[in-house]
């Protein structure tokens, strides 16, 4: 089925893979620590199985030639958009948002997978015809490719996932050499469209946006998370409180602690030193991704690698920024750390793409 | 990292730009480390202390729902404090044991306790309301065993109380915990009380108010030590309706024991003074803990108590519709007051025979006496003279066939047929028999009591079709105006003053000159009205044959102040059943006048 070329194996980026495995190990460990307090080890076991499934997915993605994936990107994109639509029809509602599809015992979150599909379509649109300059028409087509899924995801509502698509698009456009003037014009157009969107919102949706901007408007809701997360992180101090001392997380003052706010749990347990190690690991992973993007000659590989890296970097920075109180809370998982199958599998598949590009660089 | 510097590679634009992005990302990561340093090293000590004292819990405080008043400031509903059993999922260490204890203590089936809990995340800190309306005895039981029941609390929430359990049930509507369907819209939080029907639903945004919150400090056992901070809830706004509680009560009293509807309207401005539908459902039952069986019984009740018959039921108007036919004929010139017919009790059209309700007929009748005595045979012929198109046009002008726009849920439009005079496949689509039928308000003509009230108002006031007004204004608790409505016209019926005068005089005759509505006659008040007896479309044989009784009226005829429309389902003849009910209502409305007349002896 898949012929494995020895030259491919020689070029596996072991450093990248090792760093990723290190982070997933920390994730499973954190689930174990959390689960230990209440509910047993089920959380850790389930997360571990997601890691296993994700690694299989990573191997499959890495062994396929990424160029053929770029070639079928339009089809994947269509399927992806269709899945986002399906969410509206069959979607399962959890705390007011429709983001999940029920498939027997498991639920999948199409918006997580869609981030990768989006990068593939970017590579297809920007790099499958070499040498062609970026025309105005191409730019408009690109915005349409972004706009349709963006609106669908916003409506779910999953503002976090939607917001990741924007920095990714910007990063890729910067990479392919779009002039700053054009980017500026796009940014202005985006800003101009904001008030229009505001009027289209219902009053209660506006309330939510205002809470994003000013958490103290709703001290029972979002602000509670932010305040508790800050206390958790800060009380970890330099060396952390260890597993048993982490009262914030253990005594469940912190909501969403195993998903979006996992970083606060980690910070409370392992302190600044632990955070430093984790952030360096994420930094290494991201810089490795940029390195792969920079050293690739195939234009498709370039855009793809840059896009995947940007997805990874944007998610990590937005999540950590929101947990540490630098950014408003928008609900985004921390790649490779947060509990959840779709996020874990999608993150590992992204890394599989990076590995695949690296392996085929020199042929 | 060596970015892009590989042997043989030249540092092209691509690598430079990727490098720039990498540097930007690195700076962002460094910024993040800076924030962590700030939180963990610089602020760490302070936050560490806070985490040790972190015994602050947050409890929502429910806002009292706004009160609905009648037009004179009498309350239609009120609030009283009620006890609610709630669970705080995150504080329930050993959930199964606690649930079992509560179940035994309060004799509540275990699944009923577990179900609401299963719908929220297990670490939620918002109380989950499990059972409302706890008795004082139950509250004591829970409070006594507080230590054995971690995470179980008794909340005090404002709850609706009603003057009587069925008072204005359809108009006010019931309030119930938000349904799964409504939760999906995302406007409510689990456990919110939401107006589900009637005015409670229409004005829910105003009535609901805004929930407050309490930060309380608890000890290691979760017991409250003190309230750290309390954010008072914003109570809901007060609604001043157009309803007159006295008239509403009189209408309900008069309808006791009958199925049907009453609408009382002020023809001068379209204010709805009373609206009742019977049988009514018990508001307090629907607001409280309604068991699934009781709910099913209510929904499947063959008397459909949940339906608001004033707006959601459609009936043939019967002879009430003759007012429309007469108006159309007089205005169009196809009828004159001098027309007369010798009524033998039967009317022949081709092979068909149409009967009058009166065996043997009315003898010689003119237009006025045809209205007064509700002669069908006269109107069969009048209808053919006026023609179906004019009848239908005037029916629509009188607002029939279109919802009146009260804003209350699922109001029916009624039905006025589309007259198609063309031939289809050699056959007439609209038969002359159809015209004969609709001339006496049978056949494909359906109306709601509210539509009839609006039509009668137009007759009373000379043609103004009002949009029924139920809400006068909404006031915030501090007295500022949140919303107010003026009377709105939704149409105008253009008839010459002579035609209006004729119609009013004929309707006075119905009640006062020995006509079909004589049973409504009330000394001291000149009542004008029209009776109607509508054949019911019944599904079962047992109910067949019983006709719906109408009485549509206004008073005082010389200066109309109220319109009273009564419909009694399967009541029989309008004059015998509906008219006396209207009389009772008028008696209550014009109490002083009627009393003066009877004091002064028979007039």
Contacts between the chains, C-beta under 8 A, distances in Angstrom:
chain1	res1	chain2	res2	distance
A	38	B	93	7.9
A	39	B	122	7.9
A	93	B	184	5.6
A	95	B	121	7.7
A	96	B	183	7.4
A	96	B	184	7.7
A	96	B	186	4.5
A	171	B	21	5.6
A	174	B	17	5.8
A	174	B	20	7.4
A	174	B	21	6.2
A	175	B	14	6.8
A	175	B	17	5.4
A	175	B	18	5.9
A	175	B	21	6.7
A	176	B	14	7.9
A	177	B	13	5.7
A	177	B	14	7.4
A	177	B	17	6.5
A	202	B	187	7.8
A	204	B	186	6.6
A	204	B	187	4.9
A	205	B	186	7.8
A	219	B	58	7.5
A	219	B	213	6.3
A	219	B	215	8.0
A	219	B	231	7.3
A	220	B	58	5.4
A	220	B	60	6.3
A	220	B	126	7.7
A	220	B	213	4.8
A	224	B	58	6.4
A	224	B	125	7.7
A	228	B	54	7.8
A	230	B	39	6.5
A	230	B	47	6.7
A	231	B	47	5.2
A	231	B	50	5.1
A	231	B	51	5.0
A	231	B	54	6.4
A	232	B	51	7.0
A	233	B	36	7.1
A	233	B	39	5.1
A	233	B	40	6.4
A	233	B	47	7.6
A	234	B	39	4.4
A	234	B	40	5.9
A	234	B	43	5.1
A	234	B	44	5.2
A	234	B	46	7.3
A	234	B	47	2.8
A	234	B	48	6.9
A	234	B	50	7.8
A	234	B	51	7.8
A	235	B	44	6.9
A	235	B	47	4.9
A	235	B	48	4.2
A	235	B	50	7.1
A	235	B	51	3.8
A	235	B	52	7.9
A	236	B	40	5.7
A	236	B	44	7.4
A	237	B	40	5.4
A	237	B	41	7.1
A	237	B	44	3.8
A	237	B	45	7.3
A	237	B	48	6.0
A	238	B	40	6.3
A	238	B	41	6.0
A	238	B	44	7.0
A	247	B	51	6.1
A	247	B	52	7.6
A	247	B	54	7.3
A	248	B	51	5.3
A	248	B	54	6.9
A	251	B	54	7.9
A	252	B	90	5.1
A	252	B	123	5.1
A	253	B	54	5.6
A	255	B	123	6.3
A	255	B	124	7.8
A	255	B	125	7.1
A	257	B	123	7.5
A	267	B	36	7.1
A	267	B	40	7.0
A	271	B	40	6.2
A	272	B	36	5.9
A	272	B	37	6.5
A	272	B	40	4.2
A	272	B	41	6.1
A	275	B	33	7.6
A	275	B	36	5.1
A	275	B	40	7.3
A	276	B	33	6.8
A	276	B	36	7.9
A	279	B	29	5.9
A	279	B	32	6.4
A	279	B	33	5.9
A	279	B	36	7.7
A	282	B	29	7.2
A	283	B	26	6.8
A	283	B	29	5.1
A	286	B	22	7.8
A	286	B	25	5.8
A	286	B	29	7.7
A	287	B	1	4.7
A	287	B	22	5.9
A	287	B	25	7.7
A	287	B	26	7.1
A	288	B	1	7.4
A	290	B	1	7.5
A	290	B	3	6.4
A	290	B	18	5.5
A	290	B	19	7.7
A	290	B	21	6.5
A	290	B	22	4.0
A	290	B	25	7.3
A	291	B	1	5.4
A	291	B	2	7.0
A	291	B	3	5.5
A	291	B	4	7.4
A	291	B	22	7.9
A	293	B	18	5.2
A	294	B	3	4.7
A	294	B	4	3.4
A	294	B	14	7.1
A	294	B	15	4.5
A	294	B	18	4.2
A	294	B	19	6.7
A	294	B	22	7.9
A	295	B	3	7.7
A	295	B	4	5.2
A	295	B	6	5.4
A	295	B	9	7.1
A	295	B	15	7.7
A	302	B	14	6.3
A	306	B	18	6.3
A	306	B	21	7.4
A	310	B	21	7.6
A	313	B	25	4.9
A	313	B	28	7.9
A	317	B	25	7.5
A	317	B	28	5.1
A	317	B	29	7.2
A	317	B	32	6.9
A	320	B	32	5.3
A	321	B	32	6.7
A	324	B	32	6.8
A	324	B	35	4.8
A	324	B	36	6.4
A	324	B	39	6.4
A	325	B	35	7.5
A	325	B	39	7.8
A	326	B	31	7.7
A	326	B	32	7.4
A	326	B	35	5.6
